[in-house]
Amino acid sequence: MDEKRGPAKRYGGKPFKKGGGGGRRPGGYGVGRSSGPPSNSTAAEDLAEYILRVLARDPDALQFDRKMMGSRRCRLGVTCEPTITGRLIGKDGKTITALRNLVRAAASRHGKRVDIEIQ
């Protein structure tokens, strides 16, 4: 074992508290979320477009095509040059996978699903 490091601490070195709960708001899970039908919010699609424009470094080089597939599903098609496509996909597809996961989480808050397709 390295002399500079001490033994590994469990739970981040903080003492364990009994009772759990710490910091939950009254009302349980789902507080602050709408319980009605999902809105036609395009927040997740706008988030995806913003991130893709930043990654491309040239916002005018991208063309977006939104297709609504029912009330809860949207496909966001992105058309761009091959040099920019490589930047959007990333090494071994890690960049686009991370973006899809992020957008999926943002869309699920509104009860929607957003698929990103790079063409």
Buried (B, 14 or more C-beta within 10 A) or exposed (E): EEEEEEEEEEEEEEEEEEEEEEEEEEEEEEEEEEEEEEEEBBBBBEBBBEBBBEBBEEEEEBEBEEEEEEEBEBBBBBEBEEEBBEBBBBEEEEBBEEBBEBBBEBBEEBBBBBBBEBE
